[in-house]
């Protein structure tokens, strides 16, 4: 451990802590300087920074995404969560007094009907945010983010039969495709149950989006923590600022690779479920024999 500290001290602007960790001091003046660093708290900050960096590197080891890319994933997931929750607004599914103009006479007529323009706009916004989140998270090299994305698209796939009744279909890259004409022809009760209420499709998507956001946020924090610490134990975001303009503009271009990543993760999850099932069956057989 002492050697690790020695190596770390050499990386941080030549700040030498070796005399304090069993090394040799060149002169008594160095010892006085080291004593002063302990007294003013610089040494303690340095050690805290070192330990924080070590922990951050462990957490970030499973992530191959940049902090900027992960931040973008979190932003898209948050937008999806917001649009999914907006569909759960009960006011959206209530009849309202709407003024329409007769195409032949030009006369304005007040009728009571559902606000299909507002419903279509809300569903369209949800679809756009869903596709953006899938595209970003689906191209991720961060295991936890990709895993949450797979679970969300798998859940959507299992709901495909219901979604097709309201003008939503699953297209290439696990993205949703909206047919606005079919949406407006759909049964209002089917639409309401799909998008509104606890346990609805939109509610479950909102929960998954929240999980993607948290996973991306955690990985982004770990990625940033892999930066440089100053001799006083403060994090220097110089590298982050240097590369802030190089946000991955082409994220999501690798459609084929994204699909492969999703398939690979899905297969891994399926294998895990199979092992659990096999273990449960063996435990049951063992219990039956003992009984």
C-alpha positions as CSV (number, residue, x, y, z in Angstrom):
1,X,0.0,0.0,0.0
2,X,2.9,2.3,0.8
3,X,4.3,1.8,-2.7
4,X,1.0,2.8,-4.2
5,X,1.1,6.0,-2.2
6,X,4.6,6.6,-3.4
7,X,3.6,6.1,-7.0
8,X,0.6,8.4,-6.6
9,X,2.7,11.1,-5.0
10,X,5.0,11.1,-8.0
11,X,2.1,11.7,-10.4
12,X,0.8,14.7,-8.6
13,X,3.0,17.7,-9.4
14,X,6.0,16.2,-7.6
15,X,4.4,16.3,-4.2
16,X,6.5,13.9,-2.2
17,X,5.0,12.0,0.7
18,X,7.6,9.2,0.8
19,X,9.2,10.4,4.0
20,X,5.9,10.0,5.7
21,X,5.4,6.5,4.4
22,X,8.7,4.9,5.3
23,X,10.9,6.6,2.6
24,X,14.0,8.6,3.3
25,X,14.1,12.3,3.8
26,X,16.8,14.3,2.1
27,X,17.0,16.8,4.9
28,X,15.4,17.9,8.2
29,X,13.8,20.7,6.2
30,X,11.8,18.2,4.3
31,X,10.5,16.7,7.5
32,X,9.4,20.1,8.7
33,X,7.7,20.7,5.5
34,X,5.9,17.3,5.7
35,X,4.9,18.1,9.3
36,X,3.4,21.4,8.1
37,X,1.5,19.5,5.3
38,X,0.0,17.2,7.9
39,X,-0.9,20.2,10.2
40,X,-2.6,22.2,7.5
41,X,-4.5,19.3,6.1
42,X,-2.9,18.9,2.7
43,X,-1.7,15.5,3.4
44,X,-5.1,14.3,4.5
45,X,-6.7,15.7,1.4
46,X,-4.1,14.0,-0.7
47,X,-4.8,10.6,0.8
48,X,-8.6,11.0,0.6
49,X,-8.2,11.9,-3.1
50,X,-6.1,8.9,-3.7
51,X,-8.6,6.5,-2.0
52,X,-11.5,8.1,-3.9
53,X,-9.7,7.7,-7.2
54,X,-9.0,4.0,-6.4
55,X,-12.6,3.4,-5.6
56,X,-13.8,5.3,-8.7
57,X,-11.6,3.3,-11.0
58,X,-13.0,0.0,-9.6
59,X,-16.6,1.3,-10.2
60,X,-15.7,2.5,-13.7
61,X,-13.8,-0.6,-14.8
62,X,-17.0,-2.1,-16.2
63,X,-17.8,1.0,-18.3
64,X,-16.3,1.8,-21.7
65,X,-18.5,4.9,-22.3
66,X,-17.3,8.5,-21.9
67,X,-18.8,10.7,-19.2
68,X,-20.3,12.9,-22.0
69,X,-22.0,10.0,-23.7
70,X,-23.4,8.7,-20.4
71,X,-24.7,12.1,-19.5
72,X,-26.5,12.2,-22.9
73,X,-28.0,8.8,-22.1
74,X,-29.2,10.0,-18.8
75,X,-30.8,13.1,-20.4
76,X,-32.6,11.0,-23.0
77,X,-33.8,8.6,-20.3
78,X,-35.1,11.5,-18.1
79,X,-37.0,12.9,-21.2
80,X,-38.6,9.5,-21.8
81,X,-39.6,9.3,-18.1
82,X,-41.2,12.7,-18.3
83,X,-43.2,12.0,-21.5
84,X,-44.3,8.6,-20.2
85,X,-45.6,10.2,-17.0
86,X,-47.4,12.9,-19.0
87,X,-49.4,10.2,-20.7
88,X,-50.6,9.2,-17.2
89,X,-52.3,12.6,-16.7
90,X,-56.0,11.7,-16.2
91,X,-57.0,15.1,-17.7
92,X,-55.7,13.8,-21.1
93,X,-58.3,11.1,-21.2
94,X,-61.3,13.1,-20.2
95,X,-63.9,14.5,-22.7
96,X,-63.7,18.2,-23.2
97,X,-65.8,20.9,-24.9
98,X,-64.2,21.4,-28.3
99,X,-65.1,24.0,-30.8
100,X,-65.0,22.8,-34.4
101,X,-65.7,24.6,-37.7
102,X,-68.1,23.0,-40.2
103,X,-66.2,22.6,-43.4
104,X,-69.2,23.3,-45.6
105,X,-70.8,26.2,-43.8
106,X,-67.9,27.6,-41.9
107,X,-70.0,27.7,-38.8
108,X,-68.4,27.0,-35.4
109,X,-69.9,24.1,-33.5
110,X,-69.2,23.3,-29.9
111,X,-69.0,19.5,-29.2
112,X,-67.9,17.3,-26.4
113,X,-65.2,14.9,-27.4
114,X,-61.7,13.7,-26.5
115,X,-58.9,16.1,-27.5
116,X,-57.3,13.9,-30.1
117,X,-54.8,16.5,-31.1
118,X,-53.5,16.6,-27.5
119,X,-53.5,12.8,-27.2
120,X,-51.7,12.4,-30.6
121,X,-49.1,15.0,-29.6
122,X,-48.4,13.3,-26.2
123,X,-48.1,9.9,-27.8
124,X,-45.9,11.2,-30.5
125,X,-43.6,12.9,-28.0
126,X,-43.4,9.6,-26.0
127,X,-42.4,7.6,-29.1
128,X,-39.7,10.1,-30.1
129,X,-38.3,10.1,-26.5
130,X,-38.5,6.3,-26.3
131,X,-36.6,5.8,-29.6
132,X,-33.9,8.3,-28.6
133,X,-33.4,6.5,-25.3
134,X,-33.2,3.1,-27.0
135,X,-30.8,4.4,-29.5
136,X,-28.5,5.9,-26.9
137,X,-28.7,3.1,-24.3
138,X,-28.6,0.4,-26.9
139,X,-25.2,1.6,-28.2
140,X,-23.8,1.7,-24.6
141,X,-20.7,-0.2,-23.6
142,X,-21.8,0.1,-19.9
143,X,-23.2,-3.2,-18.7
144,X,-25.8,-1.8,-16.3
145,X,-27.1,0.8,-18.8
146,X,-27.4,-1.8,-21.6
147,X,-29.0,-4.3,-19.3
148,X,-31.8,-1.8,-18.3
149,X,-32.3,-1.0,-22.0
150,X,-32.7,-4.7,-22.8
151,X,-35.3,-5.2,-20.1
152,X,-37.2,-2.2,-21.4
153,X,-37.3,-3.3,-25.0
154,X,-38.1,-6.9,-23.9
155,X,-41.1,-5.6,-22.0
156,X,-42.2,-3.6,-25.0
157,X,-41.8,-6.7,-27.2
158,X,-44.1,-8.6,-24.9
159,X,-46.7,-5.8,-25.2
160,X,-46.6,-5.7,-29.0
161,X,-50.0,-7.3,-29.5
162,X,-51.6,-4.6,-27.4
163,X,-49.6,-1.8,-28.9
164,X,-50.5,-2.8,-32.5
165,X,-54.2,-2.1,-31.6
166,X,-53.4,1.5,-31.0
167,X,-51.2,2.3,-33.9
168,X,-47.8,1.4,-32.4
169,X,-45.5,-1.2,-33.9
170,X,-41.9,-2.2,-33.2
171,X,-39.5,-1.5,-36.0
172,X,-35.8,-1.8,-36.8
173,X,-33.5,-1.4,-33.8
174,X,-36.3,-2.1,-31.3
175,X,-37.7,1.4,-32.0
176,X,-41.4,2.3,-32.0
177,X,-43.3,3.4,-35.1
178,X,-46.5,5.4,-34.8
179,X,-49.4,5.3,-37.2
180,X,-51.4,8.4,-36.3
181,X,-54.5,7.4,-38.3
182,X,-54.7,4.1,-36.4
183,X,-54.1,5.9,-33.1
184,X,-57.1,8.1,-33.7
185,X,-59.2,5.1,-34.7
186,X,-58.3,3.2,-31.6
187,X,-60.7,2.4,-28.7
188,X,-60.3,5.2,-26.1
189,X,-60.5,2.7,-23.3
190,X,-57.7,0.6,-24.8
191,X,-55.6,3.8,-25.1
192,X,-56.4,4.9,-21.5
193,X,-55.4,1.5,-20.0
194,X,-52.2,1.4,-22.1
195,X,-50.9,4.8,-21.1
196,X,-52.7,5.7,-17.9
197,X,-52.6,4.2,-14.4
198,X,-50.3,2.1,-12.2
199,X,-48.9,-0.9,-14.0
200,X,-49.8,0.5,-17.5
201,X,-47.3,0.2,-20.4
202,X,-46.4,3.9,-20.0
203,X,-45.9,3.5,-16.2
204,X,-43.6,0.6,-16.7
205,X,-41.6,2.4,-19.3
206,X,-41.2,5.4,-17.0
207,X,-39.8,3.1,-14.3
208,X,-37.3,1.5,-16.7
209,X,-36.3,5.0,-18.0
210,X,-35.6,5.9,-14.4
211,X,-33.4,2.9,-14.0
212,X,-31.5,3.7,-17.2
213,X,-31.0,7.3,-15.9
214,X,-29.7,6.2,-12.6
215,X,-27.3,3.6,-14.1
216,X,-26.0,6.2,-16.6
217,X,-25.6,8.8,-13.9
218,X,-23.7,6.5,-11.6
219,X,-21.4,5.4,-14.5
220,X,-20.8,9.0,-15.6
221,X,-19.8,10.0,-12.1
222,X,-17.3,7.1,-11.9
223,X,-15.9,8.0,-15.3
224,X,-15.4,11.6,-14.3
225,X,-13.7,10.5,-11.1
226,X,-11.0,8.8,-13.1
227,X,-9.6,12.2,-13.9
228,X,-6.6,14.0,-12.2
229,X,-6.4,15.1,-8.6
230,X,-4.3,18.0,-7.5
231,X,-1.7,18.0,-4.7
232,X,-4.4,19.4,-2.4
233,X,-6.8,16.6,-3.1
234,X,-9.1,18.6,-5.4
235,X,-10.3,17.1,-8.7
236,X,-9.1,18.8,-11.8
237,X,-11.6,18.7,-14.6
238,X,-9.1,20.1,-17.1
239,X,-9.3,17.0,-19.3
240,X,-13.1,17.0,-19.1
241,X,-13.2,20.7,-20.3
242,X,-10.6,20.0,-23.0
243,X,-12.8,17.3,-24.5
244,X,-16.2,18.7,-23.7
245,X,-16.7,19.8,-27.3
246,X,-16.2,16.3,-28.5
247,X,-19.5,14.9,-27.4
248,X,-20.3,11.7,-29.3
249,X,-22.2,13.3,-32.2
250,X,-22.5,10.0,-34.0
251,X,-24.0,8.0,-31.2
252,X,-26.6,5.6,-32.5
253,X,-25.1,5.3,-36.0
254,X,-23.9,1.8,-35.3
255,X,-27.4,0.2,-35.6
256,X,-26.0,-3.2,-36.4
257,X,-23.6,-3.3,-33.5
258,X,-26.4,-1.9,-31.2
259,X,-28.7,-4.8,-32.1
260,X,-25.9,-7.3,-31.6
261,X,-25.2,-5.8,-28.1
262,X,-28.9,-6.0,-27.2
263,X,-29.2,-9.6,-28.5
264,X,-26.0,-10.6,-26.6
265,X,-27.2,-9.1,-23.4
266,X,-30.7,-10.6,-23.9
267,X,-29.2,-14.0,-24.4
268,X,-27.1,-13.7,-21.3
269,X,-30.2,-12.7,-19.3
270,X,-32.1,-15.6,-20.7
271,X,-29.3,-18.0,-19.7
272,X,-29.4,-16.6,-16.2
273,X,-33.1,-17.2,-16.0
274,X,-32.7,-20.8,-17.3
275,X,-30.1,-21.5,-14.7
276,X,-32.4,-20.2,-12.0
277,X,-35.2,-22.3,-13.3
278,X,-33.0,-25.4,-13.4
279,X,-31.7,-24.8,-9.9
280,X,-35.3,-24.3,-8.6
281,X,-36.4,-27.6,-10.2
282,X,-33.4,-29.5,-8.7
283,X,-34.1,-28.0,-5.3
284,X,-37.7,-29.1,-5.6
285,X,-36.7,-32.6,-6.6
286,X,-34.3,-32.8,-3.7
287,X,-36.9,-31.6,-1.3
288,X,-39.5,-34.1,-2.6
289,X,-37.0,-36.9,-2.2
290,X,-36.2,-35.9,1.4
291,X,-40.0,-35.7,2.2
